[in-house]
Amino acid sequence: MGRAHTLEDTVQAVRRLFNKHDATSTTGLATGVGGLSAIGVGALMPAPFGNPALKRNFISVGTLATGIGAGLSLRRMLRFSPKHRDEVLAAYQQGEPLPRYVRRRLRPEHFQPGR
């Protein structure tokens, strides 16, 4: 059976969880935007091997892949933003349960100090 956590332990664990996800999503979004920029530059270059169809396929697949990654990172960034974290913690400290998506992601390492 697991150890019961105090309210303050849980608040700190939720802060660690949100900070981790916020940093990860910021990195993912920056990578996605950089990838889309690189594809934009590639679209201006001449077709490789004189094959315009190859260029179109490269641009289509690259745009789709980096666009999806950037979109997912943006969604995560909004869900784990500092503003949203503060709203979740304020509700929790007033006696409401943590949202399901937060409870599912909390792990024992989030409760360890210094992480």
C-alpha positions in Angstrom: 0.0 0.0 0.0 1.3 3.5 -0.9 2.1 6.2 1.5 -0.5 8.9 2.0 0.6 12.3 0.7 -0.1 15.6 2.4 -1.9 18.4 0.6 1.5 20.3 0.3 3.2 17.1 -1.0 0.6 16.8 -3.7 0.7 20.5 -4.6 4.5 20.3 -5.1 4.1 17.1 -7.2 1.5 18.8 -9.4 3.9 21.8 -9.8 6.7 19.4 -10.9 4.4 17.6 -13.3 3.2 20.8 -14.9 6.7 22.3 -15.2 8.0 19.1 -16.8 5.2 19.0 -19.4 5.4 22.8 -20.0 9.1 22.5 -20.8 8.7 19.5 -23.0 5.9 21.1 -25.0 7.8 24.3 -25.5 10.7 22.3 -26.9 8.4 20.3 -29.1 6.7 23.4 -30.5 10.0 25.1 -31.2 11.2 22.0 -33.0 8.0 21.9 -35.0 8.1 25.5 -36.0 11.8 25.1 -37.0 10.9 22.1 -39.1 8.1 24.0 -40.8 10.6 26.8 -41.5 13.1 24.4 -43.0 10.4 23.0 -45.2 9.5 26.5 -46.4 13.1 27.1 -47.4 13.2 23.7 -49.1 10.1 24.7 -51.1 12.0 27.6 -52.6 14.9 25.4 -53.7 15.1 23.7 -57.1 13.6 20.2 -57.4 16.1 17.4 -56.4 17.3 15.3 -59.4 15.1 17.5 -61.6 12.0 15.7 -60.3 9.3 18.1 -59.2 7.0 15.2 -57.9 9.8 14.2 -55.5 9.9 17.8 -54.2 6.1 17.9 -53.7 6.1 14.6 -51.8 8.9 15.8 -49.6 7.1 19.0 -48.8 3.8 17.3 -48.2 5.1 14.6 -45.9 7.4 17.0 -44.0 4.6 19.5 -43.5 2.2 16.9 -42.3 4.7 15.4 -39.9 6.0 18.6 -38.4 2.6 20.2 -38.4 1.1 17.4 -36.4 4.0 17.5 -33.9 3.7 21.2 -33.5 -0.1 21.0 -33.1 0.2 18.3 -30.4 2.9 20.4 -28.6 0.7 23.5 -28.7 -2.2 21.5 -27.2 0.0 20.2 -24.4 1.5 23.7 -23.8 -2.0 25.1 -23.3 -3.1 22.2 -21.1 0.0 22.4 -18.9 0.4 26.2 -18.8 1.2 28.0 -15.6 -2.2 29.7 -15.7 -4.0 26.4 -15.9 -1.7 24.9 -13.2 -2.7 27.7 -10.9 -6.4 27.1 -11.6 -6.1 23.3 -10.9 -4.1 23.9 -7.7 -6.5 26.6 -6.4 -9.5 24.2 -6.9 -7.5 21.3 -5.3 -6.7 23.4 -2.2 -10.4 24.3 -1.9 -11.2 20.6 -1.6 -12.0 19.6 -5.2 -10.3 16.5 -6.6 -7.5 16.8 -9.1 -8.6 16.4 -12.8 -8.3 12.9 -14.1 -5.6 13.8 -16.6 -3.4 15.1 -13.8 -4.1 12.1 -11.5 -3.2 9.7 -14.3 0.2 11.4 -15.0 1.4 11.8 -11.4 4.1 9.4 -10.6 6.1 8.6 -7.4 9.1 10.6 -8.8 6.9 13.8 -8.8 6.6 13.5 -5.0 10.3 13.3 -4.4 12.0 16.6 -3.4 14.6 18.0 -5.7 13.1 16.6 -8.9 
